[in-house]
Structures are given as C-alpha cells and as structure tokens.
C-alpha cells in the first residue's frame, strides 16, 4: 500500500484472520477436548509453507487483484492460514491447561486481540520506512516487491522441505512439538 493508514488496515486484516483461526482451533479444543497429533500439527504448518510459496510467486510476478491493488480478502486469508501454525500452537499449549472453559475462552479472546494489535504494529513498522524510501526513490518499490517475493518463496520452500522431511510429515515417523 502507498499509505500508512491502508498498511495498518492490511495488518489488522492479517491479525483478524489469524484470530479467527485461533478462536476456531482453540474453541474446538475447549468444546470438544480435541488433541492434535504430530501429523495434524505438521500439516497445519505445511499450509503456511505453501502459502509463503504462493505469496512469493505472486509478488515475483506482480500478480494483483483485478481492482489494480490488493483486495481485503488476501491479507485476511493469509492471516487465517498463518494462524494454523502459530496460533494453533499457542492454543494447544495453554488452553488445555485452563480448567474453566470461560477462562480459556477469555484467554483466546485476549490473545486474539493482542494478535490483531501486534500484526498491525508489525505491518506499520515495515510499511513506514518502505513508504518513506519509495517516496524518495520511486524505482525502489519494484525492487522491494521482488526481494520480498524471493525471500517468501525461498523461505516457504525451506519450510516445506523441513516440515515434510526433517520433521517427518512425509515419512512414517512424524515429530512435532508446538512452538
């Protein structure tokens, strides 16, 4: 985005998507006493790796929404998928330790609101210097987009390999501990 306010909105949507996943996963743990095994946990993390690969390719090839800019659904969906790994892990570690479902739900809501605020701040922290730099050097915007796409693609491929083989998702002995 070319405005700090719009960038903050992107961060808030990212955090809201993350929080939705947190509430759904955490709510299922609270309501149904669901226990996650290694294969399910690794599969959720693999979804994040695939999303990073897709986002990297979209940035490298400058694929945008038909409206000419990013749609509101993209950061929200990214947040939902991102929440599969990090938020689920936080919920898996803490929520089962809270005996009272009301306190567990309050924990999830508080964590979710903190996630929205935190992701908005992170987005602003990245966007503000980028906006300032591209205002003075317009050609820098393309370079930043390509660099972020390349980093996302390479990191996504690394994570997919690590999750699939080093952590054992694609083997008979998956090993996973929520982080």
N, C-alpha and C positions, 0 to 999 in steps of 0.2 A: 504494500500500500504506500501511497505517497503522502499520507497524513498520519500524524501520531495518534489522533483520535480513532481513525479507521484501524490502525495497527492494534490499538488497545482492544477494539471490538473483536478483531481476529483472535487475540489472546483469550478474551473472555469466552468466545465460542469454543475455542480449543479446550479451555478449562471446563466449560459446561458439558461438552461431550465426554470428557474424562470422568466428570462427576456422575453422569448418567450411568456409565459402566460401573463405577464404584458402587452406586446405590443398588443397581440390579444384582451385581455379584454379591455384594455384602448383604443385601436383603434376602437373597436366596440362602446364603449361609445362615442367617439369623432364623428365617422362617422354616427352612427345611433341614437344617443341620447338615448341609452338604459338605462333603470332604473332597478335596481335589487331590488327584493322584499326579504323579510326575508327568505322565503323557499329556494330560489335560493342561497342566501348567505350562509345559513346553510348547504345546500347540498354541496357547494364547500368546506366548512370547513370539512364536514364529509369525503370527499375524502381524505383529508390529514390524518385524524384519521385512516382510513382504510389502507392507505399507511404505516403509522407508525406501525400498527399491522403486516402487511405483512413483512416489513423490520425486525421487531423484531423476527418474526418466522424464517425468512431466516438466520439471524445471530445466533439464538439459535441452529439451526440445521446445521449450517455451509454450507448452500446451496450457491454455487458459480456458475459463468458462466462455461460452458463446457471447456473453454480455460484454466481453472485452476485458474483464478483470475477474478476480477470484470471486466465486459465489460464496454465500454464507454457509452453504452446506459443506464445503470442502474442509474448513478448519473444524467444524463440528464433528464430521465423520472421522477426521484424523484424531480428534480427542477421544472419540468412542473407542477406536481401535487401540490407541495408545494406552487407554485405561485398562485394556485387557491384561497388560503386563504389570505395570507399576501399581495401579490401584488395587488390582485383584490381590497382589502380593501383600499389600498393607492390610487389606481386609482379611486375608487368610491368616495373617499372623496375629492380629489384635482382636478381631471380632469374636472368634471362638473363646477367647479368654474372658469375655464380659458375659456374666451370667444373666443379667436382666436385659431382655430384648429392647426395652426403651432406651437404656443407656447405650447399648450397642448401636441403635438407630441414631441417637444423638451424636455419637462418635462419628458415624458415617457422614451425617449432615455437616458437622463441623469440619471434618477432613475435606469434604467436597467443596465447601465454601472457601476454605483455605487454598484448595487446588485452583479454583477459579481466580482468586486474587493473585496467587503466585504465578500462574501462567500468563496473566495479564501483565504483571510486572516484568517477567522474563521477556515477553514479546516487546514491551516498550524498551527494555534495556538493549535489545538487539536492534530494534527499528530506529530508535532516535539517532544513534551515530550513523547508521546507514543512510537515513534521510538527509542528515546534515552533509555527509560526504557526497551523495549523489546530487545534491543541490549545487555544489561547487564543481563537481566533475560528473556531468550527466552520463558519460560513457561508462562510468563505474557500475551503473545499475545492471547492465548486461553481465559484466564480469562477476558481480556478487551472485546473480541468479545462477550462472554456470557453476561457480565454485560451490554454492550451497547444494546444487543438484548433484555434483560429482561426489561431495562428501556424503550426502544422503545415500546415494547409490552404493558407494564403496562400503559404508558402514552397514547398510542393510544386507549386502552380500556377506560381509564378515559375520554378522549376527546369525543369518540363516545357516551358514556353514557351522558355526559354533553350536547353535541350538540343535541342528539336525544330526551332527556327527560327534562333536566333542561332548555335548550334554546327552547325546544318545536318543533323541526323538525318533530317528530313523533306524535305530538299532533295537535289539531285544532287551537292552538294559538302560532305560532312560533314567537320568539322575537330575533332579530338580529340587532346589530349595528356594522359596520365595525371597526376593531381595527388594 
